[in-house]
Every structure is written in C-alpha cells, then in structure tokens.
Amino acid sequence: MTSSLLLPRRRARLRTSGAGAAATGSTAPTPILDRRHPRVVALLRRIEAAAGSDEACCGETGRRDTGSGAALGADDRSAFLRRAHRHIADTVRPVYSVRDDLPVSEVLRRGRGSCSQRLAVLEAVARASGVPTRVRGLLVDGRFWYPRFPRLRRVVPAQVVLAWPEFRVAGPASVGGPATPWLSASELFGSLDELSGRRADGFSNAGAETLFDALSRTAIDWDGTTLCPASGAGCDLSGHVLADLGRFDSRDELFARHGQTLCATARLLAEPVLGRRGA
C-alpha cells in the first residue's frame, strides 16, 4: 500500500476521482514488473512444472501452460493464474512494506512482500506467460487498515493508493471486433457472487489474512455490486473507496501519476522495520 500522507511535499493529496483514457494493458516489462529477470523466469518455470506434475498425478487432460499465453484459451489462462496465485501465497511470506516501487525480482530474492508486492509478483508472472495485465487505481480510506494497527491508528495514513490488477485472459480482440473483457484479481477464483456464497465470512482486514490471500476464498468487491451474506464480515468493500482513479497500463504508470514513492526519511525509518514484520 502507498501512503499519500507521507509523500514528498511537492505532491498534492488526491481528492478527486475519474478514469483517464482507456488502458489497453501490456505484457511488456517495467521497472517494477521486471518479468525478464531470471528470478521471475525461474518462478514461471516452477509454476509450469508444478502444473505438469498435477496433471500427471491426477490424470488431467487440459493443456499445460508453456509460457506463451497467446497459445492458451481463456480457461487455461485463468487456471494458470490461479496456480500462480497459490504458488506465490505459499512461497512469498506476507509482510508490511512502504516500497511499492520494489522490483518483483527483489521481492523474490527476499522471499517476502506486502500485499501490493505479492500482487505485483502475480502480474509479472502473468506477463512472463504472455497474459496482458493492467491495474485499476483505487484511493482507499486509511481507516480500512485500523484493525491491523489498533495501537498505531494515529500514524496510519488518511488515504492509500491501491493498485488492483486486471488480466486479459480472453486473448487480443479481433480487428474491428469488440474489446476483450478483463478479469479482475477479485474474480480469479470465480465470480463475486459465487465467491460470496461459498463462505459467510468476508474479508475483515483484522487477522493474519491479507487481501492477496483472501482472493482465493471470498469476494473482494470494491464496487458494491455483490450479494454478500447478511452475517459475518462483509465482502462489500466499496464503503472504503474514496475515489476510483481509473485504469492504467501498469502499476508504474499509476504510481508515477498519483504518487508512490514516500519521502526519503519515511522510507529510511519505516522500511527496515515494516519490511520484516509479518502481515
């Protein structure tokens, strides 16, 4: 997550919403999504190898991902992203961090990352496999994180810029044809209504579970369109959204436009502590 409170003074706080030009997404590497780095390539190969082992063990006949997303159908791409999510959840330890600009390769070297950093790992692996990605920028009320810092509420930023990934799993649009749909990270494991119906408890942001981990079991709804259970923690998180900043071709672009890098003093003091603290 990114604090707008601790940004350099030259950056103004964000108070308005509105999407810019339509983002087409990309598979290209970026400074954050350095998908050509050997560590990212090795991670992709491990996920592919695990998929092959599962198919051999369980007798699955579906096509295995070969690293070329263009050769796969939408179902194959979605299945690959789910496998990648599970692998990242198992191998990259969740911690807090103020470094949203940290390259994915460095997150993998450390073996730990924040929710935002682990989502970036998933994006980089998707791009490395040929699946285009983009992000939706959300300005989230800092009070959403109060349950995680009950004794430190006074230092929690008032607003946080969140990069929420989207994946183009249906392949490129045909010439003159309709635009292909994008799959939000919220829907990797099913539609929001399906996910909300599987369990009564949504995401409370109060325990050890992070947004990244919660994707696999419950609906994460930033728009308030889901039929959430009446009991338990809600899956409708729209009440925490202060502004929709629109879609961007990459998280690098989102942070460059709306602020990402904290002031040097904040990074120096906070990162060594938060970067090792379990989420």
ABEGO torsion letter per residue (X at the ends): XBBAAABBAABBBBABBEBBBBBAEBABBBAABBAABAAAAAAAAAAAAAAAAAAAAAGBABBBBAGBAAABBAAAAAAAAAAAAAAAAAABBBBBBABAABBAAAAAAAGBBBAAAAAAAAAAAAAAAGBBBBBBBBBBBAAAAAAABAAAAAABBABBBBBBBBBBAAEBBBBGBBBBBBBBAAAAAEBAAAAAAABABBBAGABABBAAAAAAABBBBAAGABBBBABEBBABAAAABABBAEBBABAAAAAAAAEABBBAAAAAAAAAAAAABBX
